[in-house]
C-alpha cells in the first residue's frame, strides 16, 4: 500500500518582481538574469504572510480533491522556516483549516516535497492514515541579500499543496543526503545568551551559495536518480511522460534533459514566472499541469529535487485518481 495524489493546489503572492525591477536596486539586467537562469520574474511576499499563501494552497488542494479538512489524518508542511520558529507552520495551517489531526514541519530544503511524500508513504503503509495534506511553502525573500546579484535574482516566494490518500500510484521513491553546509546555507540570527562565548552570532541572516558546486551536484544527482528510479520501477526514461524537476535554473534542467536524451516537451518549466521557490517548486508545477488537465490517467510522472544539506529526492508515480 502506497499513495495516490487526489488533489493539488498552489498560491503565490500577488507582487511580481520583474528582472527590470531588480536592475533598479542591484547591478544586473534582464538579459544577464535570463541568459544565466531562464528567470524573468519572481513573486515576493509583501503584505501577506507565509501562512496566508499556505492556507490558500491547502484550501485549493482540498477543494480539488473533494476533501473536508476534518477528514485529514496528518498535515505535513515543508519549509525552511514558517512565520514563527514555533509553533510550526503545519500547526498554524491546521488551525486555519479547522483540521483535527497531528501536524508538523519538515526542513529538507528544496527537496522537502519529495521527503514529505516518502514520510506520507510510510503512514499509509502502516495504515496510520487514510488522507494526508502536504503543503510546501517558502518565504525565501526574507533571507536574501538584495545587494547581491548572484543570489537575489534566483529566488521567489510561493506555496504548493497536495492531498494524498492510500493507493497504488507510487512506483519508486528514494532520498539521499550528503552532509555539506558550506555550499548553500542560511546562518541563524538568534542573539547569543549571556553565557555564549562562541562568537558565532551573525546579525545578518543572508543566504549564501556556491552556484558552480550546486550546478555540478544537481546535474550529476538528478541524472543518477533517473537511472536508479526507473530501474527500480521497471521502466526506462523513454517511458516517462513528464519530468517535473526542481525549478532552480533553466540550465540545470536543460543539462539533465540532454543527458537523458529526452524531448523538451517532457520537461515542463515555470521558473521564468516564479524563480526558485525551494520546496514549493515541484508541487506548484504539479498543480499548474493538473489544473490545465495536462495529465492523463496512467501517465508516468518523474519528480526530482535537490537542495541545501545537501539533500536530494526522486519519486515516480502513475497518475490517476
Residue pairs with C-beta under 8 A, 6 or more apart in sequence:
1 124
1 125
1 127
1 166
1 167
1 168
2 121
2 124
2 125
2 166
2 167
2 168
2 169
2 170
3 117
3 120
3 121
3 124
3 132
3 164
3 165
3 166
3 167
3 169
3 170
4 164
4 165
4 166
4 167
4 168
4 169
4 317
4 320
4 321
5 162
5 163
5 164
5 169
5 286
5 317
5 319
6 65
6 66
6 67
6 163
6 164
6 165
6 321
7 61
7 62
7 63
7 64
7 65
7 66
7 67
7 162
7 163
8 60
8 61
8 64
8 160
8 161
8 162
8 163
8 283
8 286
8 287
8 290
8 291
9 56
9 57
9 58
9 59
9 60
9 61
9 62
9 63
9 64
9 160
9 161
9 162
9 287
10 57
10 60
10 158
10 159
10 160
10 161
10 280
10 283
10 284
10 287
10 288
11 53
11 54
11 56
11 57
11 60
11 158
11 159
12 43
12 53
12 156
12 157
12 158
12 159
12 274
12 277
12 284
13 43
13 44
13 45
13 46
13 48
13 53
13 157
13 158
14 43
14 48
15 43
15 44
15 45
15 46
16 41
16 42
16 43
17 41
17 42
17 43
17 44
17 156
18 30
18 40
18 41
19 28
19 29
19 30
19 33
19 34
19 39
19 40
19 41
19 153
20 30
22 28
22 33
22 149
22 152
22 153
23 29
23 30
25 146
25 147
26 146
26 147
26 148
26 149
26 152
26 153
27 149
28 149
28 153
30 40
32 149
33 39
33 40
33 153
34 40
36 249
36 251
37 153
37 154
37 249
37 250
37 251
37 271
37 275
38 249
38 250
38 251
38 253
38 269
38 271
38 272
39 153
39 154
39 250
39 271
39 272
39 275
39 276
40 272
40 273
41 272
41 273
41 274
41 275
42 155
42 156
42 157
42 274
42 275
43 156
43 157
43 158
43 274
43 275
44 141
44 156
44 157
45 53
45 139
45 141
45 142
45 157
49 83
50 79
50 82
50 83
50 89
50 137
50 138
50 139
50 157
50 159
51 82
51 83
51 89
51 92
51 93
51 96
53 137
53 157
53 158
53 159
54 77
54 89
54 92
54 93
54 135
54 137
54 159
54 161
55 93
55 96
55 97
56 159
57 135
57 137
57 159
57 160
57 161
57 283
57 287
58 93
58 96
58 97
58 133
58 135
58 161
59 97
60 161
60 287
61 133
61 135
61 161
61 162
61 163
61 287
62 68
62 69
62 97
62 133
62 163
64 163
64 290
64 291
65 163
65 165
67 131
67 163
69 97
69 98
69 99
70 98
70 99
70 100
71 130
71 131
72 97
72 99
72 100
72 101
72 131
72 132
72 133
73 101
73 102
73 123
73 128
73 129
73 130
73 131
73 132
74 101
74 102
74 103
74 120
74 123
74 128
74 129
74 132
74 133
75 90
75 93
75 94
75 97
75 99
75 101
75 102
75 103
75 104
75 132
75 133
75 134
75 135
76 90
76 103
76 104
76 105
76 106
76 116
76 119
76 120
76 132
76 133
76 134
76 135
77 88
77 89
77 90
77 93
77 103
77 104
77 105
77 106
77 134
77 135
77 136
77 137
78 105
78 106
78 107
78 108
78 112
78 113
78 115
78 116
78 134
78 135
78 136
78 137
78 279
79 89
79 105
79 106
79 107
79 112
79 136
79 137
79 138
79 139
79 279
80 107
80 109
80 138
80 139
80 140
80 143
80 186
80 278
80 279
81 107
81 139
82 88
82 89
82 92
82 105
82 137
83 89
83 92
83 139
84 92
88 103
88 104
88 105
89 105
89 135
89 137
90 103
90 104
90 105
90 135
91 103
91 104
93 99
93 103
93 135
94 101
94 103
99 133
106 112
106 115
106 116
106 119
108 114
108 115
108 175
108 279
108 307
108 309
108 311
108 313
109 184
109 278
109 279
109 307
109 308
109 309
109 311
110 246
110 248
110 276
110 278
110 279
110 281
110 305
110 306
110 307
110 308
110 311
111 175
111 246
111 279
111 305
111 306
111 307
111 309
111 311
111 312
111 313
112 136
112 278
112 279
112 305
112 307
113 134
113 136
113 160
113 162
113 279
113 280
113 282
113 283
113 303
113 305
113 313
114 173
114 175
114 282
114 303
114 304
114 305
114 313
114 314
114 315
115 175
115 311
115 313
116 134
116 136
117 134
117 164
117 170
117 173
117 303
117 313
117 315
118 173
118 175
118 313
118 315
120 129
120 132
120 134
120 164
121 170
121 173
123 129
123 132
124 132
124 164
124 166
124 167
127 166
129 166
130 165
130 166
131 163
131 164
131 165
132 163
132 164
132 165
133 161
133 162
133 163
133 164
134 161
134 162
134 163
134 164
134 283
135 159
135 160
135 161
136 159
136 160
136 161
136 278
136 279
136 280
136 282
136 283
137 158
137 159
137 160
137 279
137 280
138 157
138 158
138 159
138 277
138 278
138 279
138 280
139 157
140 155
140 156
140 157
140 207
140 276
140 277
140 278
141 155
141 156
141 157
143 186
143 205
143 206
143 207
144 151
144 152
144 155
144 206
144 207
145 151
145 152
145 204
145 206
145 207
146 152
148 206
150 209
150 211
151 206
151 207
151 208
151 209
153 275
154 248
154 249
154 275
154 276
155 207
155 275
155 276
155 277
155 278
156 274
156 275
156 276
156 277
157 277
158 274
158 277
158 280
158 281
158 284
159 280
159 284
160 277
160 280
160 281
160 282
160 283
160 284
160 285
160 286
160 287
161 283
161 287
162 283
162 286
162 287
168 318
169 317
169 318
169 319
169 320
170 315
170 316
170 317
171 232
171 233
171 234
171 235
171 300
171 316
171 317
171 318
172 229
172 230
172 232
172 233
172 314
172 315
172 316
173 229
173 313
173 314
173 315
173 316
174 225
174 228
174 229
174 232
174 313
174 314
175 311
175 312
175 313
176 221
176 311
176 312
176 313
177 309
177 310
177 311
177 312
178 217
178 309
178 310
178 311
179 309
179 310
180 309
180 310
181 308
182 210
183 209
183 210
183 213
183 214
183 217
183 308
183 310
184 207
184 208
184 209
184 210
184 214
184 307
184 308
184 310
185 207
185 208
185 308
186 205
186 206
186 207
186 208
186 308
187 202
187 205
187 206
188 202
188 205
189 201
189 202
189 203
189 204
189 205
190 201
191 201
192 198
192 200
192 201
214 248
214 306
215 249
215 251
215 252
217 306
217 310
218 246
218 248
218 249
218 252
218 256
218 306
219 252
219 255
219 256
219 259
221 306
221 312
222 245
222 252
222 256
222 304
222 306
222 312
222 314
223 256
223 259
223 260
225 304
225 312
225 314
226 237
226 243
226 256
226 260
226 302
226 304
226 314
227 237
228 314
229 302
229 314
229 315
229 316
230 236
230 237
230 239
230 240
230 302
230 316
233 316
235 300
235 316
237 260
237 261
237 262
238 262
239 300
240 262
240 266
240 300
240 301
240 302
240 316
241 266
241 296
241 299
241 300
241 301
242 266
242 267
242 268
242 289
242 294
242 295
242 299
242 300
242 301
242 302
243 256
243 257
243 260
243 262
243 266
243 267
243 302
243 304
244 268
244 282
244 285
244 286
244 289
244 301
244 302
244 303
244 304
245 252
245 253
245 256
245 267
245 282
245 303
245 304
245 305
246 276
246 281
246 282
246 304
246 305
246 306
246 307
247 253
247 269
247 270
247 271
247 274
247 275
247 276
247 277
247 281
247 282
247 284
247 285
248 271
248 276
248 281
248 306
249 271
249 276
250 269
250 271
250 272
253 267
253 269
253 271
256 267
257 264
257 266
257 267
268 285
268 288
268 289
268 294
269 285
270 284
270 285
270 288
271 281
274 281
274 284
277 284
278 307
279 305
279 307
281 305
282 303
282 304
282 305
286 301
286 303
289 295
295 301
295 319
296 319
297 319
297 320
297 321
298 318
298 319
298 320
299 318
299 319
299 320
300 316
300 317
300 318
300 319
301 316
301 317
301 318
301 319
302 314
302 315
302 316
303 314
303 315
303 316
303 317
304 312
304 313
304 314
304 315
305 312
305 313
306 312
306 313
